[in-house]
Amino acid sequence: AQLPAANLGGGLHPPEGFPHSMLTRGACVCPWQLCGTWVWILISATSVSFPLLQGWVMYVSLSSCLISLLLLISYLFGFHKNSENWKVLDSLYHGATAILYMSAAVLQANATIRSELGPNSPLYYQLNSAASFFAFITTFLYILHAFSIYYQ
């Protein structure tokens, strides 16, 4: 294993043979998986007052987190073979997931508005508000990644 070499500007270079796109994709995957996980945790903490609305949000957050993790692992093991088809698959998956997450974020915002006047309203309202915030942030991150792959 070769250590990163410093350039004259003071930055670090990746080891020889290390794909540059792995650095950018690896840096992008963690934020949306973390935000999606926070969505699921925060909704679970509210005792799911609106099962039809929040059930969809939990399904989208959990399934997209697991599928994104599988895509990341398959990318890290080199199943992509630098294929153009991989970029199309990656972009289409993240674009479709962004649409699903947008629907989930809107439903979660609706659940947040409904929880404002319900029982345990201060606590559940705050947890639902945080879940809505993270759902919209996760949507934005999926959109950003889908377009960044498409325009590379």
C-alpha positions as CSV (number, residue, x, y, z in Angstrom):
1,A,0.0,0.0,0.0
2,Q,1.4,3.3,-1.1
3,L,0.9,6.3,1.1
4,P,-0.6,9.5,-0.3
5,A,2.1,11.9,-1.6
6,A,2.0,15.6,-0.8
7,N,2.0,17.9,-3.8
8,L,3.5,21.4,-3.8
9,G,0.2,23.0,-2.9
10,G,0.1,21.1,0.4
11,G,-2.8,18.7,-0.6
12,L,-2.8,15.0,-0.7
13,H,-3.0,12.7,-3.8
14,P,-4.7,9.3,-3.6
15,P,-2.5,6.2,-3.9
16,E,-1.4,5.0,-7.3
17,G,-4.2,3.2,-9.1
18,F,-6.9,4.4,-6.7
19,P,-9.9,5.6,-8.8
20,H,-10.6,9.3,-8.3
21,S,-14.3,8.9,-8.7
22,M,-14.4,6.6,-5.7
23,L,-13.3,9.5,-3.5
24,T,-16.1,11.7,-4.8
25,R,-18.8,9.0,-4.7
26,G,-17.7,7.8,-1.3
27,A,-17.9,11.3,0.1
28,C,-21.4,11.7,-1.4
29,V,-22.9,8.4,-0.2
30,C,-22.4,8.9,3.6
31,P,-24.5,12.2,3.9
32,W,-27.7,10.8,2.4
33,Q,-27.5,7.5,4.2
34,L,-27.0,9.3,7.5
35,C,-29.8,11.8,6.8
36,G,-32.1,8.9,5.7
37,T,-31.2,7.0,8.9
38,W,-32.1,10.1,11.0
39,V,-35.5,10.3,9.2
40,W,-36.2,6.7,10.2
41,I,-35.0,7.1,13.8
42,L,-36.9,10.3,14.4
43,I,-40.2,8.9,13.0
44,S,-39.7,5.7,15.1
45,A,-39.3,7.9,18.2
46,T,-42.8,9.5,17.6
47,S,-44.7,6.2,18.0
48,V,-45.8,6.6,14.4
49,S,-49.0,8.5,15.1
50,F,-50.1,8.5,11.4
51,P,-49.2,5.0,10.1
52,L,-50.4,5.5,6.6
53,L,-48.3,8.6,6.1
54,Q,-45.3,7.8,8.2
55,G,-45.2,4.1,7.2
56,W,-44.4,5.2,3.6
57,V,-41.7,7.5,4.8
58,M,-40.1,4.8,6.9
59,Y,-40.3,2.3,4.0
60,V,-38.7,4.8,1.6
61,S,-35.9,5.8,4.0
62,L,-35.0,2.2,5.0
63,S,-35.2,0.6,1.6
64,S,-33.3,3.4,-0.1
65,C,-30.6,3.3,2.6
66,L,-30.2,-0.4,2.1
67,I,-30.2,-0.3,-1.7
68,S,-27.7,2.6,-1.7
69,L,-25.5,0.6,0.6
70,L,-25.6,-2.4,-1.7
71,L,-24.7,-0.1,-4.7
72,L,-21.8,1.4,-2.8
73,I,-20.5,-2.1,-1.8
74,S,-20.8,-3.3,-5.4
75,Y,-19.0,-0.2,-6.6
76,L,-16.2,-0.6,-4.0
77,F,-15.7,-4.3,-5.1
78,G,-15.4,-3.1,-8.7
79,F,-18.4,-4.7,-10.3
80,H,-18.9,-1.5,-12.4
81,K,-15.7,-2.1,-14.5
82,N,-15.8,1.6,-15.4
83,S,-18.8,1.0,-17.6
84,E,-21.0,3.7,-18.9
85,N,-24.0,1.5,-18.0
86,W,-23.0,1.9,-14.4
87,K,-23.3,5.6,-14.6
88,V,-26.8,5.3,-16.2
89,L,-27.9,2.8,-13.5
90,D,-26.5,5.0,-10.7
91,S,-28.1,8.2,-12.1
92,L,-31.5,6.5,-12.7
93,Y,-31.5,4.9,-9.3
94,H,-30.7,8.1,-7.5
95,G,-33.1,10.1,-9.6
96,A,-36.0,7.7,-8.9
97,T,-35.1,7.6,-5.2
98,A,-35.1,11.4,-5.1
99,I,-38.7,11.4,-6.5
100,L,-39.7,8.8,-3.9
101,Y,-38.0,10.8,-1.1
102,M,-39.8,13.9,-2.2
103,S,-43.1,12.2,-1.9
104,A,-42.0,10.9,1.5
105,A,-40.8,14.3,2.6
106,V,-44.2,15.9,1.7
107,L,-46.1,13.2,3.5
108,Q,-43.8,13.7,6.6
109,A,-44.5,17.4,6.5
110,N,-48.2,16.7,6.5
111,A,-47.8,14.4,9.5
112,T,-45.8,17.2,11.2
113,I,-48.6,19.7,10.7
114,R,-51.2,17.1,12.0
115,S,-49.0,16.4,15.1
116,E,-49.0,20.0,16.2
117,L,-52.3,19.7,18.0
118,G,-52.2,16.0,18.9
119,P,-51.4,14.4,22.2
120,N,-47.8,14.8,23.3
121,S,-47.7,17.7,20.8
122,P,-44.5,19.5,21.8
123,L,-42.3,16.4,21.8
124,Y,-43.8,14.7,18.7
125,Y,-44.1,18.0,16.8
126,Q,-40.4,18.6,17.3
127,L,-39.4,15.1,16.4
128,N,-41.6,15.2,13.3
129,S,-40.2,18.6,12.3
130,A,-36.7,17.3,12.5
131,A,-37.7,14.2,10.5
132,S,-39.3,16.5,7.8
133,F,-36.1,18.6,7.7
134,F,-33.9,15.5,7.2
135,A,-36.3,14.1,4.6
136,F,-36.0,17.2,2.5
137,I,-32.2,17.4,3.0
138,T,-32.0,13.7,1.9
139,T,-34.1,14.4,-1.2
140,F,-31.8,17.3,-2.1
141,L,-28.7,15.0,-1.7
142,Y,-30.2,12.3,-3.9
143,I,-31.0,14.9,-6.6
144,L,-27.6,16.4,-6.3
145,H,-25.9,13.0,-6.7
146,A,-28.2,11.9,-9.6
147,F,-27.3,15.1,-11.6
148,S,-23.6,15.0,-10.6
149,I,-23.3,11.4,-12.0
150,Y,-25.3,12.3,-15.2
151,Y,-23.1,15.4,-16.0
152,Q,-19.7,13.7,-15.3
